[in-house]
Amino acid sequence: MKVARREFPAASETAAAAREFVHDTLLSWGVPDPFDDVILLVSELVTNAVIHARSSLEVTVRRGEGSTEIMVTDSAPERPVPQAGPLSVDASPSDGEERVGGLGLALASAIASSWGVSYGRSDKAVWFRIEDQPSEQPSLQSPQVRKGGSRPARPSAWSALDSALGSRLSLPQLLERTVEHSTSALGGDAAYIALATSDETMWEVRSAVGLTPDGAPWKPIRIRTEEAFPSAAPEPGPAINDDLMIARANRGALARAGMRSLVTAPLIVDGRVTGLLGVASTRTRHFGNVAAKRLQEGADLIALPVERSRLAEVELARRASLSFLAEASDLLAGTLDERMTGALAAQLITSRLGRWCAIHTTNDLGLSQLTHVVHSDENLNDALRSLLTTLPPREQRVPQALWNPAELAAEGLDEQSVRDLARSPAISVPLVAHGRPLGRMTIGKDDSDEFTREDIDVTDDLSRRVASAMENARLHERQAAMSEALQRSLLPAKEKEPVIPGVDHAVYYRPADEKNVVGGDFYDVFKAEEGRWCFAIGDVCGTGPEAAAITGLARHTLRALAKEGLAPADIMSRLNLAILEESISTRFLTMLYGEMTPNYDDEGGMRVRMVSAGHPLPLRLNQKGEASTFGGSQPLLGAFDDVGFATETYMVRPGELVLAVTDGVTERRNNNDMLGEEGLLEIFGHAQGLSAQAVISRIDRELEEYAPGGSKDDTAMLVLRFL
């Protein structure tokens, strides 16, 4: 016996990885492909383990002589295997209860030669075994009695249908063949096959012959139980109705096609009625007991293949829905703009769920506004918008027309295109997040289409995702607005910047890419008293509200102390103590602070007194075009309470430039390379003769060329050009 094992995490992608593992293992062992039944059961059992056990799992593949065995083991024995879905007799819900559980065990019961569940102290295992099918035997699509039973004999009337079951037919093809053979086998004029919907509240006539005028193709329709069965409810055996004129079924498609008598046989799988096969005739009393027995034989022949194909169709639809919802979630999560979220939702819905979609949003005052209208036919967008604006839709979860003719007439909406839109089926569901109404999502289809239960379920799920994305976008926009307002309060207003005689100055600030986080960089230029102007540029360690608190404290304390006439060193000492006393967390601050007073000697210029507290040293470009740093680095602020500062004095002459930056400039990176002080000196060295604002623009341009896409750190610059 060959054995292969692999462990998998409890993740959404595990089912696909497990299928690939089993598929590749069987191929490597020389097991002839296809083995679709094995892969289908692996997918279902692994999905059950991921969803219900929520633990890591192990898939074991065993290959013996003439059989393949798969075991899925999880580490959560305390979480029992859920009851089987529609195929399980024991899983039938009692009155008022919902059916819970997946299709995994139901499929195992229907497909596998044998299967079971075993519980251990620390694990739980679900296994199945599928015997190889000899080439001379019919396909697994034909029903077989396992566990020692023998295959029932097939009546000759159904031999053609029996042969068709050996082919790989899709569910529509299988149903079409069935109704054709049934009509011929019983000598009827029409036949149909109805299958129970997934919620078992309705029946869907999936295929029919002889019930459409001029032999037009049959379009599936949903009907109530009394329309599908000649008696009040489905029976375990065949039923005959000799005269449809006195039966409730007369109100349906049979009467419209001129049918007078009917014989039906239920499709039964594991004791549950899963469908109904009916043959009708234009003559009364056309069918007898022999015909009923023969039809039941045909129904028994196709019951399991039809149910298996239906389950495969359900699984494909489920996967398509999950894929659509996953794609929608990814797209919606990719934007934090509320209008873009609504636009994406409308486009996604129109491509998958309906012919048109409308999004209404509700603001904080409770006022509703139509924000997005998308119709797959762009020529109808204006008519649809006019209709939705004049008559806003009401909440409606049952698919039906949103407006009646009287409402349209009262509003003067009598255009043909509007009437066509108004009578088409639609649903309108609220968008709610955390109990707050955010708007409404309305979806409509063409008059000839209908909403399936799957469509409604997907719509409900998608509405929650859209609402969550809209709420996130609103929160982000509010956060960004608050952050921008706070950031503006930490920087001097442009219109309030002072005019300094003999000095042309310019400032620059750009936050990091994250717009909803308050940065820690700041600058300030202000007049302390007549004949004395001050400048500062600083950088608080980190970002966010705590950094903003330190920034605000530093800026306002600095202005207050400067206007008292204190020397720069004394100002730094007091500011250091203020940060240590007020800061509730460890936040350091680097700052370059200086004050300028006119130099009244013959050479002119300015006398600059400054302190660089742990900040990158300022750069100076002299009259010869030589760039260099000047000043000395002193301790940063907010770290120690026993440090002293010294005031440094420099004479800056007319024609010279002074540049001060935060580390967002010098630490600008291009892959593994960093601009650094030398790179900035190189750029600054070519700024001779430029105005202060032109110097800022040139450096910004050079930084973008050096490292496109912006910086991950805040950036601030201050340029002083002495005239």
C-alpha positions, -999 to +999 in steps of 0.1 A: +000+000+000+012+035-009+008+063+017+013+101+014+006+127+041+007+165+043-002+190+069-022+222+060-032+253+080-067+264+087-068+289+059-091+298+030-066+286+004-062+251+021-089+234+001-072+243-032-038+232-019-052+199-006-069+192-040-036+198-058-017+176-033-041+147-038-043+151-076-005+152-080+000+123-056-024+100-074-009+110-108+026+102-095+014+068-084+001+061-119-036+062-110-055+069-142-071+103-145-099+114-142-106+109-105-131+138-101-151+121-074-120+118-052-111+155-057-147+166-051-148+148-017-114+161-007-125+196-014-157+192+007-141+175+037-112+199+039-135+229+036-156+214+064-125+210+086-113+245+079-147+261+086-160+240+116-128+226+133-108+258+127-075+240+134-046+227+113-053+195+095-036+166+079-046+149+046-036+113+042-037+095+009-036+056+008-036+036-024-044-001-021-052-027-047-082-014-066-092+015-042-082+049-030-087+060+006-085+097+018-085+107+055-088+143+067-077+147+104-081+178+125-071+187+160-105+196+174-124+165+185-145+187+207-161+202+176-182+174+161-186+169+124-216+190+113-247+172+101-248+164+065-267+188+041-295+181+017-286+145+010-288+133+046-320+119+060-310+126+096-302+162+087-337+170+078-347+200+099-377+200+123-404+226+120-390+261+125-354+250+124-328+259+097-307+232+081-270+235+092-240+217+079-223+212+046-225+188+017-193+169+026-208+139+044-238+139+021-215+136-009-195+109+008-226+089+014-236+094-023-203+088-040-179+068-018-178+030-015-175+035+022-168+063+047-168+071+084-158+094+112-135+085+141-128+105+173-096+104+193-085+121+225-067+148+205-080+146+170-109+137+148-107+120+113-132+118+084-123+092+058-138+077+026-128+050+002-136+048-035-132+015-053-118+016-088-145+010-114-138-018-139-138-006-175-167-029-184-189-014-156-210+017-161-199+051-149-203+062-113-229+085-126-253+055-128-267+045-094-253+015-077-262-003-045-230-006-024-221-025+008-229-059-006-259-050-028-262-056-065-270-033-093-308-033-102-318-045-136-327-017-160-360-018-180-356-018-217-377+013-220-349+033-204-320+016-221-312+047-242-313+069-211-292+044-192-265+046-220-266+084-218-258+083-181-224+069-189-214+101-207-201+132-190-232+153-192-238+186-176-269+190-155-289+208-182-279+182-207-289+154-184-323+169-177-329+176-213-322+140-222-344+128-194-375+147-205-370+137-241-367+099-231-396+102-207-420+116-233-410+088-257-411+060-230-447+069-219-461+081-253-469+115-239-471+149-255-450+168-230-426+162-201-409+183-174-385+178-145-386+200-114-359+201-088-362+214-052-344+247-045-317+248-020-340+262+007-367+237-003-394+264-003-399+263-041-395+240-070-377+249-102-388+235-135-354+232-150-362+214-183-393+207-203-405+196-238-439+202-254-448+231-231-437+260-252-453+274-284-436+263-317-410+243-298-392+273-284-365+266-258-377+261-223-366+288-198-364+276-161-391+289-139-398+286-102-432+274-090-449+266-057-454+231-044-491+229-055-482+238-090-454+211-093-475+183-078-510+171-088-517+164-051-512+187-022-477+176-014-450+153-029-457+117-023-431+088-021-445+071-052-460+079-086-492+098-089-518+100-118-541+129-126-567+119-151-581+153-158-561+185-152-591+207-158-603+201-122-568+201-107-548+230-092-521+224-117-545+236-144-533+271-135-498+265-147-479+259-179-496+225-184-530+240-190-516+267-212-501+241-234-534+221-237-524+192-215-553+172-199-537+143-180-505+139-161-484+113-144-456+122-120-428+103-102-406+117-074-368+116-075-358+102-042-322+102-028-316+088+007-353+090+015-357+126+005-377+139-024-352+159-045-372+164-077-402+154-097-404+139-132-437+144-150-452+134-183-484+149-197-508+142-225-534+162-244-559+134-238-577+126-205-571+093-187-541+086-209-519+071-182-525+040-162-506+021-134-482+005-159-472+040-172-468+052-136-446+023-126-425+027-157-420+065-150-410+057-114-384+033-128-370+061-149-371+085-120-352+060-098-327+056-126-318+092-128-324+104-092-288+099-080-270+112-111-293+143-112-287+150-075-250+145-079-249+168-109-271+193-090-247+193-060-218+198-083-236+227-099-244+241-064-207+238-055-196+256-086-221+284-080-209+286-044-173+288-054-182+314-080-200+334-054-172+332-029-147+342-056-169+372-065-172+382-029-135+378-024-127+399-054-153+425-043-137+427-009-102+432-023-114+460-046-135+477-019-106+475+006-083+491-019-099+525-016-106+547+014-128+571-006-165+568+000-176+579-035-151+555-051-165+527-028-200+533-040-189+535-077-170+502-074-199+485-057-223+496-085-200+484-112-194+451-095-231+444-090-239+453-126-213+429-139-225+400-117-259+403-100-282+425-120-288+447-151-286+478-130-276+491-096-282+523-076-265+535-045-281+559-021-260+573+008-273+588+041-253+616+057-249+623+094-282+644+094-301+614+080-306+629+046-305+604+017-289+612-017-287+592-049-249+590-056-244+563-082-266+549-110-252+522-133-271+504-160-255+478-183-272+497-211-257+532-209-286+546-229-310+539-200-289+556-173-307+589-176-342+573-174-331+552-145-317+582-126-349+602-132-370+573-119-349+568-088-347+605-080-384+611-084-395+579-066-367+567-042-370+530-036-383+514-004-366+486+014-376+454-004-359+420+000-384+400-020-378+404-058-406+423-074-414+455-091-404+485-070-432+508-084-468+503-096-483+520-126-504+544-104-472+558-088-456+564-122-487+581-136-490+603-105-454+616-111-458+619-149-433+591-156-450+576-187-420+571-210-418+535-223-382+531-211-392+542-175-422+518-175-400+489-186-376+497-158-403+501-132-419+467-138-387+447-138-379+427-106-357+444-081-345+443-045-334+471-023-314+464+008-301+488+035-264+495+040-258+493+077-225+493+096-223+490+134-260+497+137-257+530+117-276+534+084-253+545+057-276+542+027-293+518+004-283+495-024-309+487-051-304+460-078-327+454-107-329+429-135-347+427-169-384+418-169-376+384-183-350+375-156-355+366-120-334+366-088-323+332-075-319+325-038-282+325-044-284+360-059-302+373-028-278+356-004-248+371-023-265+405-022-270+404+015-233+394+020-221+420-004-242+448+012-225+441+045-191+444+028-200+476+010-213+491+042-182+482+061-160+496+033-181+529+033-178+531+071-141+527+069-139+553+042-159+578+063-138+571+094-106+576+073-119+608+058-128+621+093-095+611+107-076+627+078-096+659+082-088+660+119-051+652+113-049+680+087-066+704+110-042+695+139-012+696+116-022+731+104-025+742+140+011+731+146+025+752+117+024+790+114-001+802+088+015+814+056-003+847+057+010+854+092+047+848+084+067+880+092+085+902+067+121+903+078+141+933+065+172+922+047+162+885+047+143+865+020+130+833+037+109+803+026+096+773+044+085+738+032+066+710+049+054+677+034+039+649+056+048+612+050+026+591+027+002+582+055-022+612+054-042+604+085-013+605+109+000+638+123+036+642+117+063+652+142+082+678+120+076+715+124+090+749+116+084+784+128+095+819+118+083+848+140+091+883+153+101+884+190+105+921+193+114+951+172+147+943+155+148+906+165+134+878+145+135+841+154+134+809+135+131+772+145+129+738+128+123+706+148+115+669+147+097+650+173+105+613+176+075+594+161+042+605+148+006+606+160-012+625+188+016+621+213+041+636+189+017+664+181+014+672+218+052+676+221+052+697+189+025+720+202+042+723+236+076+731+220+062+756+195+042+776+220+067+775+248+094+786+223+075+817+213+066+826+249+102+823+261+117+841+230+095+871+236+108+873+272+142+882+257+160+850+269+191+838+252+188+808+229+207+786+254+184+796+283+154+789+261+166+754+252+172+747+289+137+757+299+121+740+270+139+708+279+125+709+314+090+716+301+091+686+279+103+664+307+076+676+330+047+675+306+054+645+285+035+613+295+057+591+273+092+590+261+093+614+232+126+631+222+128+663+203+156+676+181+155+713+173+175+741+156+166+774+171+181+808+162+175+845+164+186+872+140+194+908+146+208+933+121+246+938+118+252+975+117+289+974+107+300+983+072+296+948+058+260+945+068+242+912+070+227+896+101+241+885+135+227+849+142+227+834+177+216+798+177+215+763+194+213+730+175+199+706+201+205+672+185+193+684+151+211+681+118+234+710+115+224+739+092+241+744+059+257+776+047+264+787+011+289+816+011+294+843-015+319+821-034+294+793-039+310+770-012+286+749+008+294+737+043+278+729+077+282+753+106+275+752+143+280+725+168+257+697+179+243+698+214+221+674+234+186+667+222+156+678+242+134+657+264+161+631+272+180+643+303+173+670+329+209+678+339+222+690+305+234+725+296+233+744+263+256+771+249+246+799+225+267+801+193+270+834+174+277+837+137+278+866+112+260+859+080+268+883+051+246+896+022+245+871-006+248+841+016+222+813+021+214+792+052+195+759+049+180+739+077+162+706+072+148+676+091+162+641+087+134+633+062+156+651+037+190+637+045+177+602+051+158+601+017+166+566+003+169+552-032+169+515-026+199+509-003+215+543-010+208+573+013+212+609+003+230+619+035+246+652+044+271+650+014+243+646-011+224+675+003+256+697+002+260+688-034+225+699-043+227+730-021+260+740-037+242+748-070+218+772-054+239+803-057+219+833-069+184+817-064+157+831-043+147+813-010+116+798-026+136+787-057+161+769-035+132+750-019+118+741-053+152+730-066+159+707-036+124+692-038+128+685-075+162+669-069+149+648-041+121+635-063+145+626-090+168+609-065+140+588-049+106+590-067+074+584-049+079+605-018+095+598+016+083+575+044+092+603+068+080+639+072+100+665+055+106+701+066+130+727+052+138+764+061+158+786+038+172+821+047+187+843+020+205+873+032+202+904+010 
